[in-house]
Amino acid sequence: MAEILSHLTSASSELRSVNNTRDERYDTQIRDLVAYIKNCDKNSDTQYLLDNLHPSLHTLSYLLILNLHIDNLQIRAKENLPDEIKPGNDLWTRVAYFLQHFDPIQVRYAGHEWRRLVELLAQAAEVTAKPFLAVQVMKEALLRLNSPGILTSLHVTFLRLSLLSKSYHYALPVMERWIFQFPASSVQAYRKHISRPLCSEDTFGDTFISDASGFSAKLTYRDHMRFFLYGAMIYLALKKWDKALHWLSVVISSPVNDSVSKIMVEGYKKWVLASLLAHGKLISSPRVISAHVLKVFQTLTKPYASLADAFERGDLPRLRAEIDIGRSIWRADNNEGLVSQLFHAYNSFLVMKLGRTFSALTTADVAQRTLAPLAFSASIEDELQLGNESLQILSRNQRWPDASRVSGDAVGESDGGLDIDEDIMGDGT
């Protein structure tokens, strides 16, 4: 074991720094190390090796040995997810610590093994109903990998678990790194690798994340739309309406051939509601959406169109009626919580409109036009003089009696009135 351990520590990041090893030489050392480990005896004492390797300094060795250790456990347990890797056990702790402290340079040479650890950790957390534990670790792992701009299958999984665990704020650091490309083809990545080794500090993500590198499972158009739909749902939960609209616009404007997908239709429903909550009206759809696709959306979402029309016209009795009539639809679409927030928005936009147009009206006159009697009338009278921005602040902080009276299983205000559509969350078409 001592001889094997000596080999495993030969290409550590610490030695590279001390010896000032050139990129080309370090690249060769790492590739030789990978070949050596993969030819090692599968029955080696992996526990001893893991105990004597440092996840940060000997990242590549630790990662490959850890995968071998898991292989042996799976064989002995005869199952893909042994109890040892579930939360609270030693192997879970090892995997979680590694994913939060690995050397992002060394890990570029073992994409398949790295993704496998992340996926196992996510599965273990989900089957034990503790998705938040995986979210914490996955956030650090994705940020540490430092591949900005590239969508991977793990990004989709991460946002899904963030929704399931309602840990919306944890998702923001990953979401705020703009995604604008898929993993490069292996041919493109190889051409870039010729001019710059994987271990170079100047190597970008599109060089080491390719369709053959293993950092991502194969992506489809559905994964792309799910990523942006999940992200939009997180922004909706946080009541960041305009950001949600931007992400939803990506979903509803995705290219289509003969028909639109269910994900696009679900995105359009949420886009209608977000428009009303953010702007008090149905905003113009993205110009890239063809007239045919837009007509399909409108045909499949007529209850939402009726709801929007009543809201825009300021017809409160009709708005109430539309909400009540369509309650089973909102619930089936998992949008009941968002629909319930239209009461808040209705008051807010009505008061702002009255404030702009009839600033001379008394507070009593304003109260007669709103959904419910306004509390703190003296405060509102002051706000009418201060302008729209202050009115918006006031409307957020008030509690309107009817807004909380929603039946069914709508999520509370802390969640932004958002539920998860399990069909959309799944892997079906």
JOQUIUR-V178843 format. One record per pair of residues at least 12 apart in sequence whose ideal C-beta (glycine too) atoms are under 6 Angstrom apart, sorted by sequence separation. I is the first residue (numbers start at 1). GAP is how many residues later the second one is. D is the distance in whole Angstrom. If there is no record, write none. Layout:
I:GAP:D
I:GAP:D
This chain:
122:12:5
159:12:6
232:12:5
252:12:6
310:12:5
354:12:5
121:13:6
193:14:6
363:14:4
50:15:6
192:15:4
232:15:4
252:15:5
307:15:5
49:16:5
231:16:5
232:16:5
251:16:4
252:16:5
306:16:5
323:16:6
363:17:6
11:18:4
189:18:6
363:18:5
11:19:5
46:19:5
228:19:5
248:19:5
252:19:6
138:20:5
350:20:6
189:21:4
11:22:5
46:22:5
95:22:5
184:22:5
228:22:4
229:22:5
248:22:6
46:23:4
118:23:6
228:23:5
248:23:4
303:23:5
347:23:5
186:24:5
347:24:5
186:25:6
346:25:6
359:25:6
95:26:5
135:26:5
183:26:5
184:26:5
185:26:6
186:26:4
225:26:5
282:26:5
303:26:5
37:27:5
134:27:5
135:27:5
183:27:5
151:28:5
183:28:5
372:28:5
7:29:6
148:29:5
225:29:6
245:29:5
268:29:4
355:29:5
372:29:5
131:30:4
135:30:6
244:30:5
372:30:6
139:31:5
149:31:5
150:31:6
151:31:6
281:31:5
135:32:5
142:32:5
149:32:6
269:32:5
272:32:5
276:32:6
131:33:5
132:33:4
183:33:5
241:33:5
253:33:4
260:33:6
268:33:6
131:34:4
229:34:6
85:35:6
122:35:6
132:35:5
135:35:5
253:35:5
265:35:5
269:35:5
276:35:5
118:36:6
241:36:5
242:36:6
253:36:5
260:36:5
272:36:6
352:36:5
355:36:6
182:37:6
241:37:3
249:37:5
86:38:5
99:38:5
225:38:5
229:38:5
85:39:5
352:39:5
100:40:4
104:40:6
351:40:6
87:41:6
96:41:5
104:41:6
81:42:6
86:42:5
99:42:4
104:42:5
14:43:5
55:43:4
59:43:5
87:43:5
1:44:6
13:44:6
59:44:4
12:45:5
56:45:5
12:46:5
55:46:5
60:46:4
67:46:5
87:46:5
1:47:6
5:47:6
56:47:6
59:47:4
63:47:5
348:47:4
59:48:6
9:49:6
60:49:6
63:50:5
8:53:4
347:53:6
150:55:5
175:56:5
343:57:6
147:58:3
150:59:5
343:59:5
344:59:5
343:60:4
147:62:5
152:63:6
153:63:5
171:63:5
152:64:4
153:64:4
269:64:6
273:65:5
168:66:5
340:66:4
156:67:5
163:67:6
277:68:5
168:69:5
280:69:4
156:70:5
160:70:6
163:70:6
168:70:5
340:70:6
156:71:5
159:71:4
155:72:6
159:72:6
336:72:6
337:73:4
336:74:4
337:74:5
34:75:6
341:76:5
331:77:5
340:77:6
30:79:5
338:79:5
337:80:3
337:81:6
334:85:4
334:87:5
13:90:5
108:90:5
105:94:5
115:99:6
108:100:4
115:100:6
111:102:4
112:102:3
111:103:3
111:104:4
266:158:6
27:170:4
27:172:5
26:173:5
23:174:5
23:176:6
23:177:5
239:177:5
237:178:5
238:178:6
237:179:4
236:180:5
237:181:4
236:182:5
163:257:5
160:265:6
